[in-house]
């Protein structure tokens, strides 16, 4: 068993071909309760991407805000560039606690594809693009084509996430991330929501929202429904929009909440988040 | 078993440790190095009893595979306890009653000390910094009072 620490993406890809390792960054999902779970994890070799400096950069580019796969949650909430995309900063501040945030990476949160992931929700609302590099080249996928189900992604065995791009139209516009949980502590969300909106005067030009923990993958509305986020938003319209998100959800019942409660909370939290973003309180 | 030789810098000392590359750093610290100040509570990254510093930042060492800590600077409570400012925090915790059963205390002390090095973090809110440290006895008020007392003694403003 080898623990590989590549210094560049090129070196990582070379070793991926050679060793077929399991990729790890902070390890805050993979190594939970390790003594009980290690027998279930099928990994001969490990590729630790934490020390690849090109994956640790947060950059403002022509296309938008680019976050390297190994950027940590605490890097995200501490970096001034996140002034442009505060919903992700809010999500990064709520993941676990300080100690987890110092290790957990954005690439890992996306790759882990937990329905209850926090940082994934603002990324889904923004229609972020996941950039992948593989032995045979690079490609980009919208996050909705990347996360396919609980712990299922479109990542090929010889591919790694290199960065996440938040498109520029979602930067510097009003937005919010909200999470409903039991204790406001290191627990896991019952329902979470991100809303990003662009208005001029009292007219809403557009809004994008995503709901987490209420479906196998983050809930976003089909284009024709999402286009209804427009014009003067009053309480009636907000109610109708939040009902669309609730209707598109397909939550599970588990130890944290029942499916029925989760669906009800999708409606409540979507409307609450939208009211805040639109200044309707 | 996959026996490997790992080189870990813990409290400024180079240690050669054998074992699985994925063994939790918390186990290495406690069982191989005998540094039992670091406690193990949940092994799921929730309780914070195993908090240590890696490159100055608090992390839960139960979730850190030992091999990933190679080449980094790991500091445990045994090293921190040698520092004067840490001892001031100890005194303050004793005075405010910040310790009851004591099991969470080492992890909490590591987190508090790290936050005191950069108090602007979490908008100056120590209770946010403690989110990853579970204490079932104190209700946190006496712990926060201890930190406030340290800050007040230094002539700073109370939070």
Interface residues (C-beta under 8 A of the other chain):
Chain A: X1 X2 X3 X5 X24 X26 X27 X28 X31 X32 X33 X34 X35 X38 X46 X48 X50 X51 X74 X78 X96 X97 X98 X99 X100 X102 X103 X185 X186
Chain B: X2 X4 X20 X21 X22 X24 X43 X44 X45 X46 X48 X51 X54 X57 X58 X59 X60 X62 X63 X64 X65 X67 X68 X70 X71 X111 X121 X122 X128 X129 X130 X131 X132 X133 X134
